[in-house]
Amino acid sequence: MLHVVHHADYTAPRPERGTFRFDKYMLVMEALRESGYPITEHAPDPMPRAWLEAVHSPEYVAEVFAAAVPREKERRIGFPVTPRIASRVRHTNGGTWLAAKLAMEHGYAANSAAGSHHALHDTGAGYCVFNDLAVASNRLIAEGDAARILIVDLDVHQGDGTASLTAGREDIFTLSLHAEKNFPVRKAQSSRDVALPDGMDDDAYLAVLSRELDDAFARFAPDLVLYQAGVDPHRDDKLGRLSLSGEGLAARDRMVVRESRRRGLPVASALGGGYGADQRAVAQRHAASMLAMAQENAASPPAAQ
């Protein structure tokens, strides 16, 4: 069974300014529903304002809630923050928190959006408004649901916002594998950064990931894994610089779940990046990612459940 968090607000109208399109979020759910795999859908509540203000600047949160984000911040985000977008990002952030709660019960659960790892303390950036990974981690720890959270970020772009928002915390470890020469130009400092050369293929990537996961688990000993499962390392991605195949992405996702579950750790994934002119092809990659992780979770030994 795949437990997936989704809300109708995840799909917003195409912005008047900017190039970002929200079509893929609807198409991801269509692909999942048509896959034949057993799926249970869960609708998230909007993220409470106080939870967002615990990580982001209250002034910035107020700007988003009022759909009054200054134009210079909207330019960094990549699209205008309308009332529909404000509602959307509250639900996507609530979705990552809910996915984590479901993962604690079922071993693995997915949020069909979010992974907004570029959002910073007082502004959004790179198509990200609020940082669901940092906000959810902070709240889960504050509520006693987890004591130590490992954020595994395998988007092709470095999770600079997540690294910045969690810097100095001993209870959150950020691991980022990303294309060295890709956005952002100025990288933040994660707990562990691995900058990858252009064109890295499946075998080389999986070898690096295996080593880094083993090291992170040994060094940090988390009790929960949040996984930013961007599919933009795919060789056909419009904004990627790596050369993973579809099979390579599936092996990557299975490895994250397998290595977490054999240690008895729940895993919650957020969608992350994926870009291309053919939105349906991108959506299929995201859906395949979640299905691979659900199948790996189902194959976990009983002791890990």
C-alpha positions as CSV (number, residue, x, y, z in Angstrom):
1,M,0.0,0.0,0.0
2,L,1.2,3.5,-0.9
3,H,0.1,6.1,1.5
4,V,0.2,9.4,-0.3
5,V,-0.7,12.9,0.8
6,H,-2.5,15.0,-1.7
7,H,-4.8,18.0,-1.7
8,A,-6.8,19.7,-4.5
9,D,-4.9,23.0,-3.8
10,Y,-1.6,21.4,-4.9
11,T,-2.6,22.3,-8.4
12,A,-2.8,26.1,-8.8
13,P,-3.6,28.2,-11.9
14,R,-0.6,29.0,-14.1
15,P,0.9,32.3,-12.8
16,E,0.6,35.4,-14.8
17,R,4.4,36.0,-14.5
18,G,7.2,33.5,-14.5
19,T,7.6,30.1,-16.2
20,F,6.6,27.7,-13.4
21,R,3.7,25.4,-14.1
22,F,1.7,23.4,-11.6
23,D,0.2,20.9,-14.1
24,K,2.5,18.1,-13.0
25,Y,1.0,17.8,-9.5
26,M,-2.4,16.7,-11.0
27,L,-0.6,14.5,-13.5
28,V,1.4,12.7,-10.8
29,M,-1.9,11.7,-9.1
30,E,-3.4,10.6,-12.4
31,A,-0.3,8.4,-13.0
32,L,-0.5,6.9,-9.5
33,R,-4.3,6.2,-9.7
34,E,-3.8,4.5,-13.1
35,S,-0.9,2.4,-12.0
36,G,-3.0,-0.4,-10.5
37,Y,-0.9,-0.2,-7.3
38,P,-3.0,0.0,-4.1
39,I,-3.1,3.6,-2.9
40,T,-4.6,5.3,0.1
41,E,-4.9,9.1,-0.3
42,H,-4.7,11.4,2.7
43,A,-5.7,15.2,2.6
44,P,-3.5,17.5,4.8
45,D,-4.7,20.4,6.9
46,P,-3.1,23.7,6.1
47,M,0.1,24.3,8.1
48,P,-0.7,26.4,11.1
49,R,0.8,29.9,11.0
50,A,2.7,29.5,14.3
51,W,4.5,26.4,12.9
52,L,5.7,28.4,9.9
53,E,6.7,31.4,12.1
54,A,8.8,29.0,14.2
55,V,11.2,28.7,11.2
56,H,10.4,31.6,8.9
57,S,10.4,35.3,9.7
58,P,6.9,36.3,11.0
59,E,7.0,39.3,8.7
60,Y,7.6,37.1,5.6
61,V,4.9,34.6,6.7
62,A,2.5,37.6,7.0
63,E,3.4,38.7,3.5
64,V,2.6,35.3,2.1
65,F,-0.7,34.9,4.0
66,A,-1.8,38.3,2.8
67,A,-0.6,37.6,-0.8
68,A,1.4,40.8,-0.5
69,V,5.0,39.5,-1.1
70,P,7.2,42.3,-2.5
71,R,8.1,42.0,-6.2
72,E,11.8,41.5,-5.5
73,K,11.0,38.4,-3.4
74,E,8.5,37.1,-6.0
75,R,11.3,37.4,-8.5
76,R,13.5,35.2,-6.3
77,I,10.6,32.7,-6.0
78,G,9.9,32.7,-9.7
79,F,6.2,33.4,-9.7
80,P,3.7,35.8,-8.0
81,V,2.3,34.8,-4.6
82,T,-1.5,35.0,-5.1
83,P,-4.2,34.0,-2.6
84,R,-4.4,30.6,-4.3
85,I,-0.6,30.1,-4.0
86,A,-0.7,31.2,-0.4
87,S,-3.3,28.5,0.3
88,R,-1.3,26.0,-1.8
89,V,1.9,26.3,0.2
90,R,0.1,26.0,3.5
91,H,-1.3,22.7,2.4
92,T,1.9,21.4,0.8
93,N,3.8,22.2,4.0
94,G,1.1,20.5,6.1
95,G,1.4,17.6,3.6
96,T,5.1,16.9,4.5
97,W,4.3,16.9,8.2
98,L,1.4,14.5,7.6
99,A,3.5,12.2,5.5
100,A,6.0,12.0,8.3
101,K,3.2,11.1,10.8
102,L,1.9,8.4,8.4
103,A,5.5,7.0,7.8
104,M,5.8,6.5,11.5
105,E,2.7,4.2,11.3
106,H,3.3,2.5,7.9
107,G,7.1,2.7,7.4
108,Y,6.9,4.9,4.3
109,A,4.6,7.6,3.1
110,A,4.8,10.3,0.4
111,N,3.8,13.9,-0.1
112,S,2.8,14.4,-3.7
113,A,4.2,17.9,-3.7
114,A,6.7,20.1,-1.7
115,G,10.4,19.4,-1.1
116,S,10.8,23.2,-1.2
117,H,14.4,23.2,-0.2
118,H,15.4,26.7,-1.5
119,A,13.1,28.8,0.7
120,L,15.0,30.8,3.3
121,H,14.2,32.6,6.6
122,D,12.7,35.8,5.2
123,T,12.1,35.0,1.5
124,G,11.3,32.2,-0.9
125,A,13.6,31.3,-3.8
126,G,13.9,28.9,-6.7
127,Y,10.1,28.1,-7.0
128,C,9.9,27.5,-3.2
129,V,7.8,29.7,-0.9
130,F,8.1,28.0,2.5
131,N,10.6,25.3,3.4
132,D,8.4,22.3,4.3
133,L,11.4,20.1,5.2
134,A,12.7,22.5,7.8
135,V,9.3,23.4,9.1
136,A,8.1,19.8,9.4
137,S,11.4,18.7,11.1
138,N,11.2,21.5,13.6
139,R,7.6,20.7,14.5
140,L,8.1,16.9,14.7
141,I,11.0,17.4,17.1
142,A,9.0,20.0,19.1
143,E,6.1,17.6,19.5
144,G,8.3,14.8,20.6
145,D,7.6,12.7,17.5
146,A,11.3,12.5,16.7
147,A,14.5,13.4,18.4
148,R,16.9,13.3,15.5
149,I,15.9,13.8,11.9
150,L,18.0,13.0,8.8
151,I,17.1,15.0,5.8
152,V,18.3,13.3,2.6
153,D,18.2,15.7,-0.3
154,L,18.8,14.1,-3.7
155,D,17.4,16.8,-5.9
156,V,19.9,17.9,-8.6
157,H,20.1,21.3,-6.9
158,Q,21.6,21.8,-3.5
159,G,19.1,22.3,-0.6
160,D,20.6,25.6,0.4
161,G,17.5,26.8,2.2
162,T,17.2,23.7,4.3
163,A,20.9,23.8,5.1
164,S,20.6,27.5,6.2
165,L,17.4,27.1,8.2
166,T,18.8,24.1,10.2
167,A,22.4,25.2,10.5
168,G,23.8,24.7,14.0
169,R,21.1,22.2,15.1
170,E,22.4,19.0,16.6
171,D,19.1,17.3,16.1
172,I,18.8,17.7,12.3
173,F,21.4,16.4,9.9
174,T,21.2,17.5,6.2
175,L,22.8,15.4,3.5
176,S,22.8,16.9,0.0
177,L,24.0,15.2,-3.2
178,H,23.8,17.7,-6.0
179,A,25.3,18.8,-9.3
180,E,28.3,21.0,-8.5
181,K,27.7,23.5,-11.3
182,N,23.9,23.8,-11.0
183,F,21.7,26.3,-9.1
184,P,22.2,27.9,-6.6
185,V,25.5,29.6,-7.6
186,R,26.2,30.3,-3.9
187,K,25.9,27.1,-2.0
188,A,25.0,26.9,1.7
189,Q,26.7,24.5,4.1
190,S,24.8,21.3,4.7
191,S,25.9,18.9,7.5
192,R,27.3,16.9,4.5
193,D,27.5,18.2,1.0
194,V,28.6,16.0,-2.0
195,A,29.1,18.0,-5.2
196,L,28.8,15.8,-8.2
197,P,30.4,16.4,-11.7
198,D,28.3,16.9,-14.8
199,G,27.1,13.8,-16.5
200,M,27.5,11.4,-13.6
201,D,25.7,8.1,-14.5
202,D,23.8,5.5,-12.6
203,D,26.7,3.3,-11.3
204,A,28.9,6.1,-10.2
205,Y,26.0,7.9,-8.5
206,L,24.7,4.9,-6.6
207,A,28.2,4.1,-5.4
208,V,28.5,7.6,-3.9
209,L,25.0,7.4,-2.4
210,S,25.6,4.1,-0.8
211,R,28.8,5.4,0.9
212,E,27.2,8.6,2.0
213,L,24.1,7.0,3.5
214,D,26.1,4.5,5.5
215,D,28.3,7.3,6.8
216,A,25.3,9.5,7.7
217,F,23.5,6.7,9.5
218,A,26.6,5.8,11.5
219,R,27.6,9.4,12.3
220,F,24.1,10.8,13.2
221,A,21.9,7.8,14.3
222,P,18.5,9.4,13.3
223,D,15.1,8.1,14.3
224,L,13.3,9.5,11.2
225,V,14.3,10.2,7.6
226,L,12.8,13.0,5.5
227,Y,13.7,12.5,1.8
228,Q,13.7,15.1,-0.9
229,A,13.2,12.9,-3.9
230,G,13.6,15.2,-6.8
231,V,13.7,13.5,-10.2
232,D,15.7,16.2,-11.8
233,P,18.9,14.1,-11.8
234,H,17.3,12.3,-14.7
235,R,19.4,12.6,-17.9
236,D,16.4,14.2,-19.8
237,D,15.6,16.8,-17.2
238,K,15.5,20.3,-18.5
239,L,17.3,21.8,-15.5
240,G,19.5,18.9,-14.5
241,R,23.2,18.3,-15.2
242,L,23.4,14.6,-14.2
243,S,22.7,11.5,-16.3
244,L,20.6,9.1,-14.3
245,S,18.3,6.8,-16.2
246,G,14.8,5.9,-15.0
247,E,16.2,2.6,-13.7
248,G,18.9,4.6,-11.9
249,L,16.4,6.8,-10.2
250,A,14.4,3.8,-9.0
251,A,17.5,2.2,-7.6
252,R,18.3,5.4,-5.8
253,D,14.9,5.6,-4.3
254,R,14.9,2.0,-3.3
255,M,18.3,2.4,-1.7
256,V,17.1,5.2,0.5
257,V,14.1,3.3,1.7
258,R,15.9,0.0,2.1
259,E,18.8,1.4,4.1
260,S,16.4,3.3,6.3
261,R,13.9,0.5,6.9
262,R,16.6,-2.1,7.6
263,R,17.6,0.2,10.5
264,G,13.9,0.4,11.6
265,L,13.5,4.0,10.5
266,P,10.4,5.5,8.9
267,V,10.8,7.4,5.7
268,A,8.6,10.3,4.4
269,S,9.3,11.6,0.9
270,A,8.5,15.0,-0.6
271,L,8.3,15.4,-4.4
272,G,11.1,17.8,-5.2
273,G,12.2,19.0,-8.6
274,G,11.5,17.7,-12.1
275,Y,11.3,19.8,-15.2
276,G,10.6,19.5,-18.9
277,A,8.4,20.5,-21.7
278,D,6.5,17.2,-21.5
279,Q,4.8,17.6,-18.1
280,R,3.3,14.1,-18.3
281,A,6.7,12.5,-18.7
282,V,8.0,14.4,-15.7
283,A,4.9,13.3,-13.7
284,Q,5.5,9.7,-14.7
285,R,9.0,9.9,-13.2
286,H,7.7,11.3,-9.9
287,A,5.0,8.6,-9.8
288,A,7.5,5.9,-10.5
289,S,9.7,7.2,-7.7
290,M,6.9,6.9,-5.1
291,L,5.8,3.5,-6.4
292,A,9.4,2.2,-6.2
293,M,9.7,3.4,-2.6
294,A,6.3,1.9,-1.6
295,Q,7.4,-1.5,-3.1
296,E,10.7,-1.4,-1.3
297,N,8.9,-0.6,2.0
298,A,6.5,-3.6,1.4
299,A,9.5,-5.8,0.9
300,S,11.1,-4.7,4.2
301,P,11.7,-7.5,6.7
302,P,9.0,-7.8,9.4
303,A,11.5,-6.7,12.1
304,A,11.8,-3.4,10.3
305,Q,8.1,-2.8,10.3
